[in-house]
Amino acid sequence: MRGLSACDVAAVEAREEAGMVGTVLDACLGEFTLRGRNKKCKVSVYPLIVERQLLHWDEVHQRQWRRCDLKTARALVSSPSLALILRSLNPKKVNRLLASVPQVVS
């Protein structure tokens, strides 16, 4: 998506594909190649701090989603490369990423 940063693209994709709205952290977790209809696409994975999920979104009828823990997510993904990225996550790394999120004072 021209003119958008990688984080902004990740936010747009999360909203379109899963109705997830939140803060994307500027910390690429890894990349993998997605093969589709006669083309390949390089996907960069960024963490999203989910603030809410929309009731209706662009691809609501084209996608399935499930809230699960990291262990279950690793088992569910069909891409071995994405599974490898998920396996690289551990509690220390996740806590470091969360510590980088500015706290909102209300």
mmCIF file of the C-alpha atoms, coordinates in Angstrom:
data_MODEL
# 
_entry.id   MODEL 
# 
loop_
_atom_site.group_PDB 
_atom_site.id 
_atom_site.type_symbol 
_atom_site.label_atom_id 
_atom_site.label_alt_id 
_atom_site.label_comp_id 
_atom_site.label_asym_id 
_atom_site.label_entity_id 
_atom_site.label_seq_id 
_atom_site.pdbx_PDB_ins_code 
_atom_site.Cartn_x 
_atom_site.Cartn_y 
_atom_site.Cartn_z 
_atom_site.occupancy 
_atom_site.B_iso_or_equiv 
_atom_site.pdbx_formal_charge 
_atom_site.auth_seq_id 
_atom_site.auth_comp_id 
_atom_site.auth_asym_id 
_atom_site.auth_atom_id 
_atom_site.pdbx_PDB_model_num 
ATOM 1   C CA . MET A 1 1   ? 0.000   0.000   0.000  1.00 0.00 ? 1   MET A CA 1 
ATOM 2   C CA . ARG A 1 2   ? 1.779   3.026   -1.281 1.00 0.00 ? 2   ARG A CA 1 
ATOM 3   C CA . GLY A 1 3   ? 2.512   5.838   1.096  1.00 0.00 ? 3   GLY A CA 1 
ATOM 4   C CA . LEU A 1 4   ? 1.985   3.761   4.251  1.00 0.00 ? 4   LEU A CA 1 
ATOM 5   C CA . SER A 1 5   ? 4.619   2.503   6.666  1.00 0.00 ? 5   SER A CA 1 
ATOM 6   C CA . ALA A 1 6   ? 4.871   -1.245  7.277  1.00 0.00 ? 6   ALA A CA 1 
ATOM 7   C CA . CYS A 1 7   ? 3.167   -0.746  10.657 1.00 0.00 ? 7   CYS A CA 1 
ATOM 8   C CA . ASP A 1 8   ? 0.315   1.173   9.052  1.00 0.00 ? 8   ASP A CA 1 
ATOM 9   C CA . VAL A 1 9   ? -0.134  -1.584  6.467  1.00 0.00 ? 9   VAL A CA 1 
ATOM 10  C CA . ALA A 1 10  ? -0.250  -4.152  9.288  1.00 0.00 ? 10  ALA A CA 1 
ATOM 11  C CA . ALA A 1 11  ? -2.958  -2.113  11.026 1.00 0.00 ? 11  ALA A CA 1 
ATOM 12  C CA . VAL A 1 12  ? -5.019  -1.877  7.814  1.00 0.00 ? 12  VAL A CA 1 
ATOM 13  C CA . GLU A 1 13  ? -4.694  -5.624  7.182  1.00 0.00 ? 13  GLU A CA 1 
ATOM 14  C CA . ALA A 1 14  ? -5.689  -6.495  10.777 1.00 0.00 ? 14  ALA A CA 1 
ATOM 15  C CA . ARG A 1 15  ? -8.775  -4.322  10.453 1.00 0.00 ? 15  ARG A CA 1 
ATOM 16  C CA . GLU A 1 16  ? -9.776  -5.629  6.989  1.00 0.00 ? 16  GLU A CA 1 
ATOM 17  C CA . GLU A 1 17  ? -9.106  -9.317  7.654  1.00 0.00 ? 17  GLU A CA 1 
ATOM 18  C CA . ALA A 1 18  ? -10.103 -9.703  11.317 1.00 0.00 ? 18  ALA A CA 1 
ATOM 19  C CA . GLY A 1 19  ? -11.809 -6.491  12.374 1.00 0.00 ? 19  GLY A CA 1 
ATOM 20  C CA . MET A 1 20  ? -9.046  -5.906  14.924 1.00 0.00 ? 20  MET A CA 1 
ATOM 21  C CA . VAL A 1 21  ? -8.288  -2.330  15.934 1.00 0.00 ? 21  VAL A CA 1 
ATOM 22  C CA . GLY A 1 22  ? -5.363  -1.363  18.108 1.00 0.00 ? 22  GLY A CA 1 
ATOM 23  C CA . THR A 1 23  ? -1.745  -0.288  18.262 1.00 0.00 ? 23  THR A CA 1 
ATOM 24  C CA . VAL A 1 24  ? 0.798   -1.932  15.963 1.00 0.00 ? 24  VAL A CA 1 
ATOM 25  C CA . LEU A 1 25  ? 4.271   -2.004  17.489 1.00 0.00 ? 25  LEU A CA 1 
ATOM 26  C CA . ASP A 1 26  ? 7.167   -0.965  15.273 1.00 0.00 ? 26  ASP A CA 1 
ATOM 27  C CA . ALA A 1 27  ? 9.032   -4.227  15.868 1.00 0.00 ? 27  ALA A CA 1 
ATOM 28  C CA . CYS A 1 28  ? 8.942   -6.680  12.961 1.00 0.00 ? 28  CYS A CA 1 
ATOM 29  C CA . LEU A 1 29  ? 8.815   -10.216 14.368 1.00 0.00 ? 29  LEU A CA 1 
ATOM 30  C CA . GLY A 1 30  ? 9.821   -11.803 11.070 1.00 0.00 ? 30  GLY A CA 1 
ATOM 31  C CA . GLU A 1 31  ? 8.829   -12.336 7.466  1.00 0.00 ? 31  GLU A CA 1 
ATOM 32  C CA . PHE A 1 32  ? 7.423   -15.207 5.447  1.00 0.00 ? 32  PHE A CA 1 
ATOM 33  C CA . THR A 1 33  ? 6.251   -15.795 1.897  1.00 0.00 ? 33  THR A CA 1 
ATOM 34  C CA . LEU A 1 34  ? 2.587   -16.374 1.214  1.00 0.00 ? 34  LEU A CA 1 
ATOM 35  C CA . ARG A 1 35  ? 1.757   -18.175 -1.993 1.00 0.00 ? 35  ARG A CA 1 
ATOM 36  C CA . GLY A 1 36  ? -1.582  -17.375 -3.582 1.00 0.00 ? 36  GLY A CA 1 
ATOM 37  C CA . ARG A 1 37  ? -3.183  -17.604 -6.971 1.00 0.00 ? 37  ARG A CA 1 
ATOM 38  C CA . ASN A 1 38  ? -0.184  -17.510 -9.327 1.00 0.00 ? 38  ASN A CA 1 
ATOM 39  C CA . LYS A 1 39  ? 1.744   -15.066 -7.163 1.00 0.00 ? 39  LYS A CA 1 
ATOM 40  C CA . LYS A 1 40  ? 3.943   -14.836 -4.101 1.00 0.00 ? 40  LYS A CA 1 
ATOM 41  C CA . CYS A 1 41  ? 3.726   -12.153 -1.467 1.00 0.00 ? 41  CYS A CA 1 
ATOM 42  C CA . LYS A 1 42  ? 6.261   -11.329 1.233  1.00 0.00 ? 42  LYS A CA 1 
ATOM 43  C CA . VAL A 1 43  ? 4.504   -10.801 4.571  1.00 0.00 ? 43  VAL A CA 1 
ATOM 44  C CA . SER A 1 44  ? 6.084   -8.921  7.462  1.00 0.00 ? 44  SER A CA 1 
ATOM 45  C CA . VAL A 1 45  ? 4.653   -9.809  10.881 1.00 0.00 ? 45  VAL A CA 1 
ATOM 46  C CA . TYR A 1 46  ? 4.136   -7.060  13.471 1.00 0.00 ? 46  TYR A CA 1 
ATOM 47  C CA . PRO A 1 47  ? 2.606   -7.352  16.951 1.00 0.00 ? 47  PRO A CA 1 
ATOM 48  C CA . LEU A 1 48  ? -0.775  -5.718  17.462 1.00 0.00 ? 48  LEU A CA 1 
ATOM 49  C CA . ILE A 1 49  ? -2.040  -4.623  20.869 1.00 0.00 ? 49  ILE A CA 1 
ATOM 50  C CA . VAL A 1 50  ? -5.752  -5.220  20.277 1.00 0.00 ? 50  VAL A CA 1 
ATOM 51  C CA . GLU A 1 51  ? -8.014  -2.558  21.745 1.00 0.00 ? 51  GLU A CA 1 
ATOM 52  C CA . ARG A 1 52  ? -11.269 -3.795  20.242 1.00 0.00 ? 52  ARG A CA 1 
ATOM 53  C CA . GLN A 1 53  ? -12.800 -5.936  17.535 1.00 0.00 ? 53  GLN A CA 1 
ATOM 54  C CA . LEU A 1 54  ? -15.347 -4.486  15.145 1.00 0.00 ? 54  LEU A CA 1 
ATOM 55  C CA . LEU A 1 55  ? -18.722 -6.189  14.793 1.00 0.00 ? 55  LEU A CA 1 
ATOM 56  C CA . HIS A 1 56  ? -18.551 -5.793  11.007 1.00 0.00 ? 56  HIS A CA 1 
ATOM 57  C CA . TRP A 1 57  ? -15.446 -5.525  8.813  1.00 0.00 ? 57  TRP A CA 1 
ATOM 58  C CA . ASP A 1 58  ? -14.487 -5.841  5.156  1.00 0.00 ? 58  ASP A CA 1 
ATOM 59  C CA . GLU A 1 59  ? -13.720 -9.567  5.044  1.00 0.00 ? 59  GLU A CA 1 
ATOM 60  C CA . VAL A 1 60  ? -15.965 -10.828 7.855  1.00 0.00 ? 60  VAL A CA 1 
ATOM 61  C CA . HIS A 1 61  ? -17.561 -13.484 5.616  1.00 0.00 ? 61  HIS A CA 1 
ATOM 62  C CA . GLN A 1 62  ? -14.247 -14.595 4.069  1.00 0.00 ? 62  GLN A CA 1 
ATOM 63  C CA . ARG A 1 63  ? -12.277 -15.242 7.256  1.00 0.00 ? 63  ARG A CA 1 
ATOM 64  C CA . GLN A 1 64  ? -12.390 -17.350 10.366 1.00 0.00 ? 64  GLN A CA 1 
ATOM 65  C CA . TRP A 1 65  ? -10.719 -16.218 13.546 1.00 0.00 ? 65  TRP A CA 1 
ATOM 66  C CA . ARG A 1 66  ? -10.200 -17.729 16.945 1.00 0.00 ? 66  ARG A CA 1 
ATOM 67  C CA . ARG A 1 67  ? -8.876  -16.226 20.151 1.00 0.00 ? 67  ARG A CA 1 
ATOM 68  C CA . CYS A 1 68  ? -6.271  -18.581 21.543 1.00 0.00 ? 68  CYS A CA 1 
ATOM 69  C CA . ASP A 1 69  ? -3.001  -18.766 23.392 1.00 0.00 ? 69  ASP A CA 1 
ATOM 70  C CA . LEU A 1 70  ? 0.352   -18.774 21.632 1.00 0.00 ? 70  LEU A CA 1 
ATOM 71  C CA . LYS A 1 71  ? 0.810   -22.550 21.893 1.00 0.00 ? 71  LYS A CA 1 
ATOM 72  C CA . THR A 1 72  ? -2.528  -23.165 20.151 1.00 0.00 ? 72  THR A CA 1 
ATOM 73  C CA . ALA A 1 73  ? -1.775  -20.514 17.501 1.00 0.00 ? 73  ALA A CA 1 
ATOM 74  C CA . ARG A 1 74  ? 1.495   -22.265 16.664 1.00 0.00 ? 74  ARG A CA 1 
ATOM 75  C CA . ALA A 1 75  ? -0.425  -25.484 16.027 1.00 0.00 ? 75  ALA A CA 1 
ATOM 76  C CA . LEU A 1 76  ? -3.191  -23.850 13.985 1.00 0.00 ? 76  LEU A CA 1 
ATOM 77  C CA . VAL A 1 77  ? -1.232  -21.900 11.386 1.00 0.00 ? 77  VAL A CA 1 
ATOM 78  C CA . SER A 1 78  ? -0.757  -23.614 8.035  1.00 0.00 ? 78  SER A CA 1 
ATOM 79  C CA . SER A 1 79  ? 2.432   -21.785 7.051  1.00 0.00 ? 79  SER A CA 1 
ATOM 80  C CA . PRO A 1 80  ? 5.592   -23.436 8.428  1.00 0.00 ? 80  PRO A CA 1 
ATOM 81  C CA . SER A 1 81  ? 7.404   -20.084 8.140  1.00 0.00 ? 81  SER A CA 1 
ATOM 82  C CA . LEU A 1 82  ? 4.736   -18.309 10.202 1.00 0.00 ? 82  LEU A CA 1 
ATOM 83  C CA . ALA A 1 83  ? 4.805   -21.133 12.749 1.00 0.00 ? 83  ALA A CA 1 
ATOM 84  C CA . LEU A 1 84  ? 8.562   -20.603 13.047 1.00 0.00 ? 84  LEU A CA 1 
ATOM 85  C CA . ILE A 1 85  ? 8.017   -16.896 13.781 1.00 0.00 ? 85  ILE A CA 1 
ATOM 86  C CA . LEU A 1 86  ? 5.447   -17.796 16.435 1.00 0.00 ? 86  LEU A CA 1 
ATOM 87  C CA . ARG A 1 87  ? 7.865   -20.335 17.959 1.00 0.00 ? 87  ARG A CA 1 
ATOM 88  C CA . SER A 1 88  ? 10.458  -17.559 18.276 1.00 0.00 ? 88  SER A CA 1 
ATOM 89  C CA . LEU A 1 89  ? 8.166   -15.717 20.680 1.00 0.00 ? 89  LEU A CA 1 
ATOM 90  C CA . ASN A 1 90  ? 8.675   -16.387 24.362 1.00 0.00 ? 90  ASN A CA 1 
ATOM 91  C CA . PRO A 1 91  ? 7.404   -14.654 27.525 1.00 0.00 ? 91  PRO A CA 1 
ATOM 92  C CA . LYS A 1 92  ? 10.539  -12.487 27.880 1.00 0.00 ? 92  LYS A CA 1 
ATOM 93  C CA . LYS A 1 93  ? 10.295  -11.247 24.284 1.00 0.00 ? 93  LYS A CA 1 
ATOM 94  C CA . VAL A 1 94  ? 6.572   -10.560 24.612 1.00 0.00 ? 94  VAL A CA 1 
ATOM 95  C CA . ASN A 1 95  ? 7.091   -8.684  27.896 1.00 0.00 ? 95  ASN A CA 1 
ATOM 96  C CA . ARG A 1 96  ? 9.860   -6.592  26.300 1.00 0.00 ? 96  ARG A CA 1 
ATOM 97  C CA . LEU A 1 97  ? 7.506   -5.670  23.446 1.00 0.00 ? 97  LEU A CA 1 
ATOM 98  C CA . LEU A 1 98  ? 4.691   -4.806  25.850 1.00 0.00 ? 98  LEU A CA 1 
ATOM 99  C CA . ALA A 1 99  ? 7.036   -2.664  27.934 1.00 0.00 ? 99  ALA A CA 1 
ATOM 100 C CA . SER A 1 100 ? 7.709   -0.547  24.843 1.00 0.00 ? 100 SER A CA 1 
ATOM 101 C CA . VAL A 1 101 ? 4.035   0.441   24.559 1.00 0.00 ? 101 VAL A CA 1 
ATOM 102 C CA . PRO A 1 102 ? 3.379   3.941   25.905 1.00 0.00 ? 102 PRO A CA 1 
ATOM 103 C CA . GLN A 1 103 ? 0.959   3.844   28.814 1.00 0.00 ? 103 GLN A CA 1 
ATOM 104 C CA . VAL A 1 104 ? -2.211  5.844   28.320 1.00 0.00 ? 104 VAL A CA 1 
ATOM 105 C CA . VAL A 1 105 ? -3.169  7.990   31.290 1.00 0.00 ? 105 VAL A CA 1 
ATOM 106 C CA . SER A 1 106 ? -6.908  8.492   31.657 1.00 0.00 ? 106 SER A CA 1 
# 
